[in-house]
Each structure stands twice: as structure tokens, then as C-alpha cells.
Amino acid sequence: MGRDAFCDLIIRDAGDVEMFSGDARRALGQLEMAVESVASNGALPIILGGDHSITYADVRGVANVRGHGSVSLIHFDAHADTGHIEFGSLWGHGAPMRRLIESGAIRGDQFLQLGLRGYWPPPEVLRWMAQHRMRSYEMAEIEHRGLMVCIDEAIETALQCSEAVFLSVDIDVCDPAAAPGTGTPEPGGLSARALLDAVRRICSRVPLAGVDVVEVSPPYDHADITALLANRVVLEALSSIARSGEEGGDAQQWDPTRPLLDRHVDEG
């Protein structure tokens, strides 16, 4: 893209948030306050997980600043994460999206999910999702219609009544061949290339409220395949943000098939 995000943007590491083992609610409260602090100072929070339970805190932290109901969520995942009570608890990586909608931070019709597949959730959870007008693009639909068609439709829906979009990427949206290092792998997912293209497209075209990348589990990884992909997801997001912020804002017209050398010649 002809941009070095670490030169073109001001990027700072805000440090780690202590996540209390065995006390998920307290840990999520600490994280929510940390994200809210970053967002309230005008910065774009990018949070690295951790399992997907942290998205509850990440999005609420942003919504506390921007206003509840004013942010949409584009969510890449193999799973809907809209369960109710899992293993006797309201808090966990299988339920954060339901908790978010119940809290009022995000409306169901502002919730766009891409990459779902497998044999979960059960019918009663699917009914709950339909009642709240969530939009889920399953892998079968993505394969039939094309990923970028679905992405563009999700972007259009997200921006209809929201001022900004939070992007949440569960690395298990990718096929286990591209992301083996995750806790709940599911066959039949996106390729690494497809995910990176999708992140680039979204981050180039929407006003972002925040980003998180979750469910990378190093003990399950092989040759750092998953960690490297997660790293590249963040770099794609940052580079797209840097490019979309340049004078003239030509990110939507950028042609990814045009050789980089040709672009440099034209630019000077």
C-alpha cells in the first residue's frame, strides 16, 4: 500500500490489563475502563486477546465514550458467540455478543457477523439472534455470493445508522490450515489471504471505533503460523488506516492489482 503505519501514524503501547484468573467479571470491568480511557483521549484502541470474552469489554469501553447504540460491530468468527449460560456462567467466550446486545451498547441490527459455520449454535440461540435482527453471513453464503460482495453489504448496513464501526476478528474465522493455534478450530473457513483482504477493505472504507484480534492460542500453534497471521491482521488494519487518512482520501479507489513500483513512479 505504499505506507509504513509506524511512521505515518502515532502508535503507542498502552500496556497490559491485569486479567484476574477465576474472576472474569472483574477482569472485564478492568479492561472496559482501560479501553474507555484510551478512547476518551481520542485514540483508536486496538486490543489483542485473549479469548473472545474480551470483546464485551472492548466494545462497551468504546460505546461508553461514543454513546450506546452509536457504534456498529463487524465480527469475523466461526462461531456466533451468542450463547446464554455456558458452564454455569454468564461470562465466557461463547456469550459476549449476547451480553453486548443485552447491555444496550450495541443494537442487534448493527451487528454483522461473517464466517459462521459448524454445528453451533442450537435452534433456540438462532431464534434469539433472529429476534434481535442480527445479520450473519455463513461460509456457505460467502462462498456462493463472494466474500467482497458480502463485505460491501455489511459495510453498507453498518453505516446506515452508526457513526463508526468496531472490528472484531476471531482468528478461528480462518480454516485451521491457516490458523491452527486456536482453542475451537472449525474446518471450512476463510483462507489467510481472504481475511487479510477483508480487513484491508473494511479498514479502508469505514470510520473505525476500535479493533480487537482474539483467540490466538500459542500452545496450540505450529511454527507460529497463527501468531504471524494475527500480527498481519493488525498490520493490514494499521496500514489501511494510514492510507485512508492521507490527503484526498483515495483509499476506496486504490487498485490492489496495480504494481507497487508503477504507483511509486506516478506519485513522484
C-alpha positions in Angstrom: 0.0 0.0 0.0 3.0 2.3 0.0 2.6 3.2 3.6 4.5 2.5 6.8 1.9 2.7 9.6 4.6 3.1 12.2 5.9 6.2 10.5 2.6 7.6 9.3 0.6 7.1 12.5 1.3 7.8 16.1 1.2 4.4 17.7 1.7 3.7 21.4 1.6 0.5 23.5 -0.8 1.2 26.4 0.4 -1.8 28.3 -1.3 -4.9 29.6 -4.5 -5.0 31.6 -4.5 -7.4 34.5 -7.0 -10.2 33.8 -7.8 -11.9 37.1 -7.8 -15.6 36.8 -11.1 -17.1 38.0 -12.9 -13.7 38.2 -14.0 -13.0 34.6 -16.5 -10.2 35.5 -13.8 -8.3 37.5 -11.3 -8.7 34.7 -13.7 -7.5 32.0 -14.5 -4.5 34.2 -10.8 -3.6 34.3 -10.5 -3.9 30.6 -13.6 -1.8 29.9 -12.1 1.0 31.9 -8.8 0.8 30.1 -10.4 0.9 26.7 -12.7 3.7 27.7 -9.6 5.7 28.9 -7.9 5.2 25.5 -11.0 6.1 23.5 -11.8 9.1 25.6 -8.4 10.6 24.8 -9.2 10.5 21.1 -7.1 7.4 20.2 -8.2 4.3 18.4 -7.9 1.3 20.7 -6.5 -1.9 19.2 -6.8 -4.8 21.7 -5.0 -8.1 21.4 -6.7 -11.1 23.2 -7.2 -13.3 24.9 -10.4 -15.2 24.2 -13.5 -13.6 22.7 -15.0 -12.7 26.0 -12.9 -9.5 26.0 -15.0 -8.1 23.1 -17.7 -7.3 25.6 -15.4 -5.0 27.5 -13.7 -3.6 24.3 -16.9 -2.5 22.7 -18.5 -1.2 25.9 -15.4 0.8 26.6 -15.7 2.5 23.2 -19.5 2.8 23.4 -19.2 4.5 26.8 -17.4 7.3 25.0 -19.2 7.5 21.7 -22.7 6.6 23.0 -24.5 3.3 23.4 -26.2 2.4 20.1 -24.0 4.7 18.1 -21.4 2.1 17.0 -21.8 -1.0 14.7 -19.9 -4.2 15.0 -18.4 -6.2 12.2 -17.4 -9.6 13.6 -15.3 -12.3 11.9 -15.7 -15.7 13.5 -16.5 -19.3 13.0 -19.0 -19.0 15.9 -21.8 -16.6 16.7 -20.8 -16.2 20.4 -24.4 -15.5 21.3 -24.8 -18.3 23.9 -26.7 -17.6 27.1 -25.2 -19.5 30.1 -22.1 -21.6 29.4 -20.8 -23.9 32.1 -23.0 -22.2 34.6 -21.6 -18.7 33.9 -22.9 -15.6 32.0 -19.3 -14.7 31.2 -17.2 -16.5 28.7 -16.0 -16.7 25.1 -19.3 -18.2 24.0 -21.6 -15.4 25.1 -20.0 -11.9 24.7 -22.2 -10.9 21.8 -25.4 -11.6 23.6 -24.2 -9.8 26.7 -23.3 -6.8 24.5 -26.7 -6.6 22.9 -28.4 -7.1 26.3 -26.4 -4.3 27.8 -27.6 -1.8 25.1 -24.0 -1.0 24.0 -24.7 -2.4 20.5 -28.1 -3.0 18.8 -28.8 -6.3 17.2 -29.4 -4.7 13.8 -26.0 -3.1 14.0 -24.3 -6.5 14.4 -22.8 -8.1 11.2 -21.1 -11.5 11.5 -19.0 -13.1 8.8 -17.6 -16.6 8.5 -20.0 -18.6 10.7 -20.1 -22.4 10.2 -20.2 -25.7 12.0 -22.9 -27.1 14.3 -23.4 -24.4 16.8 -25.5 -22.5 17.9 -28.6 -24.6 18.6 -32.1 -23.5 17.3 -33.1 -21.5 20.4 -29.9 -19.3 20.1 -30.6 -18.8 16.4 -34.1 -17.7 17.2 -32.8 -15.2 19.7 -30.4 -13.9 17.1 -33.3 -13.5 14.6 -35.5 -11.7 17.1 -32.7 -9.1 17.6 -32.2 -8.8 13.8 -28.6 -9.8 13.8 -27.2 -10.4 10.3 -24.9 -13.5 9.9 -23.1 -14.4 6.7 -22.4 -18.1 7.0 -19.5 -19.5 5.0 -21.9 -21.2 2.6 -23.4 -17.8 1.7 -19.9 -16.2 1.4 -18.8 -19.0 -1.0 -21.9 -18.6 -3.1 -22.1 -14.8 -3.3 -18.4 -13.9 -2.9 -16.6 -12.5 0.1 -16.3 -8.9 -1.1 -20.0 -8.7 -2.1 -20.8 -9.8 1.5 -18.3 -7.4 2.9 -19.6 -4.4 1.0 -23.2 -5.3 2.0 -22.1 -5.5 5.7 -20.3 -2.1 5.4 -23.4 -0.5 3.9 -25.6 -1.9 6.7 -23.2 -1.0 9.4 -23.0 2.7 8.3 -26.8 3.2 7.8 -27.4 4.3 11.4 -24.0 4.3 13.1 -21.2 6.9 13.1 -18.4 4.3 13.5 -17.6 0.6 13.3 -15.8 -1.7 15.8 -14.0 -4.6 14.0 -13.6 -7.8 15.9 -11.5 -10.6 14.4 -11.6 -14.1 15.9 -8.7 -15.9 14.3 -10.7 -19.1 14.0 -12.7 -17.5 11.2 -9.8 -18.9 9.1 -9.6 -22.5 8.2 -7.4 -24.5 10.7 -4.9 -24.9 7.9 -4.2 -21.2 8.1 -4.8 -20.8 11.9 -4.2 -24.0 13.9 -3.3 -22.1 17.1 -6.8 -21.5 18.4 -9.0 -23.1 21.0 -12.0 -24.0 18.9 -10.9 -24.7 15.3 -13.6 -25.3 12.7 -13.0 -26.7 9.2 -14.1 -24.9 6.1 -13.1 -21.3 7.0 -11.6 -18.4 5.2 -8.0 -18.5 3.8 -5.4 -16.3 5.4 -5.3 -14.2 2.2 -9.1 -13.7 2.2 -9.1 -12.5 5.8 -6.3 -10.0 5.1 -8.1 -8.7 2.0 -11.3 -8.3 4.0 -9.6 -6.4 6.9 -7.9 -4.1 4.4 -11.2 -3.4 2.6 -13.1 -2.7 5.9 -10.4 -0.5 7.5 -10.0 1.5 4.3 -13.7 2.2 3.9 -15.3 2.8 7.4 -14.6 5.2 10.3 -13.2 2.8 12.9 -14.1 3.0 16.6 -11.8 0.2 17.6 -10.3 -3.2 16.6 -9.6 -6.4 18.5 -7.9 -9.6 17.4 -8.7 -12.6 19.6 -8.5 -16.4 20.2 -4.8 -16.8 19.3 -3.6 -19.7 21.5 0.2 -20.1 21.2 0.3 -23.6 22.9 -1.8 -24.9 20.0 0.1 -23.1 17.3 2.6 -24.7 14.9 5.6 -22.8 13.6 4.0 -19.5 14.7 1.5 -19.8 11.7 -1.4 -18.4 13.7 0.6 -15.7 15.5 2.1 -14.5 12.3 -1.4 -14.2 10.7 -2.8 -12.3 13.7 0.2 -10.0 13.5 -0.5 -9.4 9.8 -4.2 -8.7 10.5 -3.1 -5.8 12.8 -0.6 -4.5 10.3 -3.2 -4.6 7.5 -5.6 -2.6 9.7 -3.0 0.0 10.6 -1.7 0.4 7.1 -5.3 0.8 5.8 -6.0 3.4 8.4 -2.8 5.3 7.4 -3.7 5.2 3.7 -7.3 6.2 4.2 -6.1 9.2 6.3 -3.9 10.7 3.6 -4.9 13.9 1.9 -7.6 13.3 -0.7 -8.8 10.1 0.9 -8.3 7.8 -2.1 -8.4 4.5 -0.2 -11.6 3.4 -1.9 -10.1 4.0 -5.4 -6.9 2.2 -4.6 -6.2 -0.7 -7.1 -4.6 -3.7 -5.3 -3.8 -5.3 -8.7 -1.6 -2.4 -9.8 2.2 -3.0 -9.3 3.6 -1.0 -6.4 6.5 0.2 -8.5 4.1 1.8 -11.0 2.3 3.6 -8.2 5.6 5.0 -6.9 6.5 6.3 -10.3 3.2 8.1 -10.6 3.4 9.5 -7.1 6.8 11.2 -7.7 
